[in-house]
Amino acid sequence: MPRFSAGSYPAALSLVAVAALALSACSGGTGASGSSAGKTLVIDTSFNLKTADPGREFEPTGQIVDKALYETLLTFKGGDVTKPVPGLASSYEQSTDGRTLTLHLRTGAKFADGSAVTADDVVFSLKRVIALKGNPSFLLDGVTVTKTDASTVTLVSTKANPALPFILPNPALGILSAKTVQAHGGSATSADGAEKYLNTASAGSGPYTLTSFDTNTQVVLKKNPKYTGADKPAYDKIVLRNVQAPTQKLNVQRGDSQIALDLPSDQVSGLGGGLKVDSGTSSDVIFLLLNKNTKVSTTTANAKFAEAVRKGIDYKSLLSLAGTGSVQPAGIIPSTFLGALPGSQAAARDLAGAKAALKASGIGKPSVTLGYPSDLTVDGLSLQTLAERVQAQLKEVGITVTLAPAPTTTELDNYRNGKEQLGLWYWGPDYPDPSDYLAFLPGNLVGLRAGWKAGADPALTSLGDKAATTIGDDARKTLYEQIQTELNTDGPFIPLMQPSRNTVSAASVTGVAYNPVWTIDVAALGAK
């Protein structure tokens, strides 16, 4: 998902201070003692967070928060993303041409203020996402939202949109109370001014409400007594804290937190003390970006230089940083999704070929700058460590790479505005369908961040348009494999790895399940 923004504890914040914060957060609860049902649950993670406004948020931590605050029309159960299940919509039908999606609303749903969730609220909320033209707006590109009757909403796409049921569970499409949002400056227009309010209070029907929100330290959620969903939350309060991986391990070991979300494989190995470890391959794909805009860099825009970089990377060496469970994807679509290329097609290092390509580029002593967020870890893996390894590998090719780390909030702007020469980022799925990765094509969201303008590759664009509207898994699989093969040859992106994903939890916590869209559903967590 195009979700990037992170903070970290200030460098001066000692472990003692972190522990004190944990004890303060747990006041009124019982920590990890095993009797925490109905009390406080503390979750440590490395924040990627900018806002709690669902129409504007599109960062991993924001997805965790808004999944708890706002219900979506459809959702997924646990970590199973193969089939959308009812949310605020009790059922739906999609037309045979893939253009029309009709959703029937659940009766009796209430917002946190006790008012009823209506079809008008659904229409307002989805139209607001479209009108804000924020990071999640593309989820509803070409979609018209209308109220059919008091309990029915219809979504019509300009073209066949078989992925739409898989898109609607994204927390950015959470349903808000139109009355509440409008009372605080909100509207379904670009002039909407409700974000400030939505960073202090929630306007949703989710299992939790917002108590406090800080993008650098912690977010506190309180159980919503008006929640009408089937599964009631087990904890009165959720404290989501911004803690880097080493401290996460210490906190969960001594019971200051009950869940740690960002520990790499080497830190979870041999964990005892009754702690549970849920491990698997992440759906996040870490990649290199080479800018094709000659105004940004004539070097990275050179096709032979890009070939030299692609062949010069030692992918197996990079995987060793991520540990057991990490894999090298053969394309930009993660290995677990429909349309992923087989592992046999994954790139391998060819140092001689890299040097030959560099010579053919005609660039003498090339030097480029690699931008990446200095305070961001991906599934426990530090991008700083990864950047240093890439720098060393490309030096062997004859390429000088100058590392230019910056705080995520700063580097995120450079990335989104297409200013990086080389960029090191990751993509977490906005929804579990291969059409999400069409964002990497020319003129699309991530393509533009690499200076790859619309019209740069008409044949690839045409192939992407066809894939987006094709019905049937077999045909779609073939098209997405073709797209990735083309991307691997001529595109500005080099997929590096899917890290391992480890969730560590106290023995008292039940229901832990990694979801590639929102990481973890805090309302689904139980206690024993």
N, C-alpha and C positions, 0 to 999 in steps of 0.2 A: 504494500500500500504505500502511496506517497505520503508517508507519515513521518515527519522528522521534526523534532524539536526536543532538546533535552536540557536538563539542568543537572546540577550535582550539589551535594553538600559543599558549602564553602570550605576552602582548604583549612581554615583555622578551626573548623568544628571538630573537636577531638572525639575519640571513641567514647570517652566519659560523657561528653555532651550528647552523643547519639544515644547512649544507654539511658541517660536521663530523659531524653525526649521519648524513648520507648516506654519508660515507666510512667511518664506523664500521660502518654496516649492510652495506656492500658488502665488508667485509674477507673475504678468502677467495674473492671473485668477481672478475669482470673488468669490472664496470660495463656501460657501453654500447659496449664496444670491438668487439662483433660476435662474440666467442667466449664468450658467457655461458651456452651450453647446459650444464646440469648445475651451474651456479653460482648466483649470487644475482640476483634480479630485484627492483628497487625500484619500487613504485607509489605515486604521490602522489595523495591524494584529501582532500576535506574531510569529516571523520568525521561520520557519523550513527550512533552506536554506544553501546549500553548494556551488552550482555552477549553472550557466546559460547554460552550455553545455548540450543540450538535450540528447546526448548519454551517459551522466554520471549522470544527475540529477534524483533524485527520492524522493524528499522531497515535502511536501505540498506547501510551498511557491514557490519552483522551478516550480511546476506544474502551478501555477497561472501565473508566469512570462513567461514560455515557451509557454503556451497556447496563449499568446498575440504576441509572437515573431515568432512562427513557425506554419504553417498550417500542419495538418495531412491529410492522405488520406481520412479518414472518421472521422466524429465527432458526437456529440450529440447536439440536440437543447435544450437550456435552461437546466432544471433539468430532462428532460425526457431521461432516459438511457435504455429504453426498446427497442429502435430501432436506429441503426446507420444511419446517413444521410450523403449525399455527403459533402466532403471537397475538397481536391485537386483532388480526384477522383469523377467524375460526376456520376458514376454508378459502380456496381460490380455484379459478379455472383459467387456463391459457388457451387462446384460440389456436387452431391448427396451423395458421400462417405465422404464429409467433409474435403477432403485433399487439394483441389485446389481452390484458390481464385483468380479470375481474375478482375483486376481493370482498368477502363478506365479513363484516366486523363482529367481534365477540360482544355479546350482550353483557351489560353490567359493569364494563370497565370504567374505572374512576381515576381521575388525576389526584395528585397528593392533596389538593385543596378540597377534595370531595365532589367536585363537579364531574359530570359524565363526559367520557370521551365520545366525540361525535364524528361523523363523516366530514363535517366542516373543519374540524381540527386537523384531520388527516390531510385534507386538500390544502389547507393553509400551510401546514408543516412542510409538505413536499414541494409546494410552489415556492416556499421561502428558501429552501436549499437551492433550487434552480436560480432564483432571482439574486441571491447573494453573490453568485459567481465565485464562490470560494473553492478551496481545494476539493471538497466532496461533490461539487455541483455536477461534475462530469458523470457521476453515477446515473444521473437522470437525463443525460443528453438525448434530445429527440423524443422525450416522453411528455405527454400531456396528461394532466391529472384532473379528473372530474368527479363530482358527486352524482351517482346514479340515483340513489334514494337515501333515506335516513340511515341505512345500515350497509350501504354498498358503495364502493369506490372503484372507478375504472381507470386503468392506466393504458394509454394507447401510444405505441412507439411508431415513429415515422417509417421504420424498417423492422423487419423481423428481429426480435430481441429475446432469443431463447434463454439468455442468462439472467433476465430480470428477476425471477423468483430467487435466484442466488445472490442478487444485489440487495434486495430489500432488507435482509437481516443486518446489514451494516449499521452500527450504532449512530453513524452520522445521519441516518434517515429515521431517527427516533421521532416519535410524535409528541408535540408540545401542545399545551393549552393555548389556543389562539387568543382567548380573552386575556390571559395573564401576560403573554408576550406583548400584545398590543398595548396593554396598560403600562408597559415599561419601555416604550419606544420601538417596539418591533413591528415589522410589516413584511409582507411578501414582496418586497422591492429592494433595490440596491441601497436605498436610504435607511434600511433597518438599523436601529441603534440599541438592540436588546442585549448585546453581548456582555456589557458590563453587569447588567442584572443577572444574567445566566451564569456568570462566574461567582455569584454570591448566593444564588438560590436556584432550585430546579423547578421546572414547569412541566414535569412529566408524570407518567403513571407507573413508573418503574418501582421495583422493590425497595429502593433507597431514595433518600433526599439528600441534598447537599448541605453540609454544616459549615465547612470551610474549604477554601481552595487557594493553594499557593503553588505556582509552577516550579518553584525551586526547592521546596521543603516537603510539604505533605498535603494530602487531600483527606478530609474526614467526611464520611457518609453516615447517615442515621436511618434506621429502619423506618419504612413508610407504613404507618398503621392503616392507611386507606388502600393499600395494594390489593388488587382483586385477582391476581394471577394464581395459578394452581399451586405452585410451590412457594411457600412462605419462607423468607430468609431466616436462617438460624441465629444470626448475630444481630444484636442491637446496634452495634457500631462497627464500621470498617475504617481502619486507618491505613492509608496507602502512603508509604514514605519513600522519599528519594534517597537511596543509599547505594553506594557503589559496591561491587561484588565482594571484595574481601570483608567488608564490614557486614554485609548481608550474612555471610557464613557465620561470623562470630555471633551476630544477633540471634539467628535461628538456633544455634547450638546452645546458647545460654537461656533461651526461652524469652528473650526480649521481643521477638517476633515469632509468628507461627508459620509464615510462608516466605520463602526467598525465590524470586523469579529469574535471577540472572546469574546463577553460578555455572561456570564452565565445567567441563567434565573432570578436569584435574582437581577441582575443589570439592566435587561431590563424591569422589572415590573414597570409600572407606568411612563415610559418615555413619556415626553410630548414635547412641543416645535415644533410640526409638524414633529417629527421624526417617521419613519416607522420601524416596526419590522417584519421581516419574520422569522417565527419559525417552527421547525419540529424536527423529530428525526434524528440524525446524522447516517451515515453509518459507522462511525468509531467505532471499537470494542476495548475497553480497556481490557487487559488481564494480568494475572500473568503467568510467565514462571518459571518452576521448572526444573533445569538442570539435565539431566539424565546421564551426564558424571561423573563417580565416581572420576575422577581425579580433578574435579572441586568441587564436594561435594558428599560425600557418603550419606549425610542426604537427600538432595533433590532427589537423585537417588533412594531412598527407596520408593517402591510403596505404602506402608501403610502410610508413612509420607505424600506423595502426597494426599492420600485419606483424611488424617486428615486436611490438609490445605483446600481442596475442601469443606469438610463438616463444617469447622470452620468459613468460611466467612459468614458474615451477609450481604447478597446481598441487601436486602431492605434498610438497613442502608446506604449502599454505594450510592444507587440511590437517597437518600435524599440530597446528596451533589450536585448532578447534576441538580436537580430541575425538574419542569414540562416539559414533553416531552421526558425525558430520559426513556429508557427501559432496561430490562435485557434480553439479547439474550440467547436462550437455547443452542446455540452452537457457534462456531467461525464464522459462516456465519451470517451476519446481518439480522435482522428480515424482511427487505424489499426485500430481494433477493430470487430468485429461489433456492430451496433446504434448506431454513432455517428451523430449527426444530420448531415445535409449542411451544408457550409460556408455555403450560402446562408441558413441559419437562424441564423447567429451574430448575437449582439447587436451593435448599433451605438450610438454615442453620440447622444443626443437631449437636448441641454442644456435646451431649452425645455420638453420633456416632463418632465425631471427636476425642474425648478423648479416646474412645475405639480403634480407628484406630492407634492413636499415641502410645498407650500401646502395641498394636500388632506389631508395627514397631521395637520394641526392642531398641529404641534410648532413652537413659535417658537424660533429660534436654536438648533437642535439641536447637541449636542456629544457625541461618542462617543470611546471609547478603542480604538485599534487595537493588538492584541497580536500579536507575531510573534517568532521566534527571531532574535536579533541576530547570532549567529555561524554561521548556516546559509546556504549557497549551494545553489541548485537548478540542476544542470547548468551550473554556473559563474556563475549569475545571483544577485546579492546580493538578499535579500529586503528589506534596508534601503533600497536604491535604489528598489525597486518600491514599498515602502510610502510613501516620500517623494513619488513620482509620484502615487499614489492620493490622498494627503493634499491635494496641490495641485489635483487635478482636482475633488475633492468640495468644496473651498473655493469653487470657481466656482459650484457649485450652491447654496451657502449653508449647507453642513455643516462644522462645525469638527471636525477629527479630531486627537486627541492621540495621538502615537506613543508606544507603551509597549514598546520592545524589551527582551528579557531573554534570558539564556543559554538555550539550547535545553532543557537539563535542567529549568530552572525553568518556562519558558513551555509546555513539553510537558505538564506537570502541569495547568496552567490550561486548556489546550486539551482534554485528555482528560477533565477533570473538568467541562467545560461552563461555565467561569467567564469566558470572554472575551466582551466585548460585540461587537466586530468582531475577526475573526481572519484572518491571512494565512498560509495553509499550502499544502501540495501533497499530492497523492495519487499514489503510484507503485503500479502494479498488483501485487496479491498473486498474481494469476494472470491469464493473458491471456484472460479471458472476461467478457462484460458483466455477468454475475451478481455479480461483485466489487463493482460500483457500486451494488448494492442497499443497501450499507452507508449510503448517504446518505438513505435513506427514514426516515420517522418511527419512533422506537423502536429503530432499528438503530444500529450503532456510531458512525458519524459524525453521523447525525441527532441522537443524544442529546448529542453535543458541541456542537450548535447549539441545545440546549434544545427539540428537536422530539420530543416524547414520543409513545409508542405511542398510537394512537387519534386522533391529531391530524388525520389525513386518511385515513379508512377506505377511500375509493375508490382512492387512490394505493397504499395498503398492499395492497389486494386485487389491484391490477394487478401489483404487485411479486411477490406470491405466485404469481400465474399465470405470470409470466415465468420465475420460478425453476424451475418444474417442466415447462415446455413443451419438447417435443422437436421438433427441426427448425429449421434456421437461418433460413428465411424467416419462419416464425411468430415466432421469437424476436426477429429484427431489428425487426419491426413493433412488438412489445410494448415493447422497450427504447426505441425512438424515441418512443412515446407517453409512457413514464415520464419521459423527459428533457424533453419539451415541457411536461408538468405541473410538473416541478421548476423549469423556467425561469420559469414564471408565478407559482407560489406558494411555491416552496421557499426556504430560507434560505442558498442557496449561489449564488455568481456565478463561473462559470469565467472565468478571465482569459487563460491562455495555456498552450501546450505549448512550452517553450523548445527551442532547438536543443541537440543532444547531440554533443559533440566528444570523441574519444579520440585523444590524441597519443601516439605511440610511437616509439621508436628504430628505425632501419632493421633492426637485428638481431632485433627481436621479430616473430614471425609469429602468425597465428591470432587476431588481435584482432577481436572481434565483440560489439557491444552487445546485451545481453539486457534487456528491460524488467523482468524479475523480479529478477535478481541482478546487473545491470549488466555484470559481466565474469566469465568463468570462468577463474580464474588457471591451473587445471590444463590448460586447452586451449591455453595460450600456448606457442609454440615458439620456437626460435632458429635463426639461420643465421649 
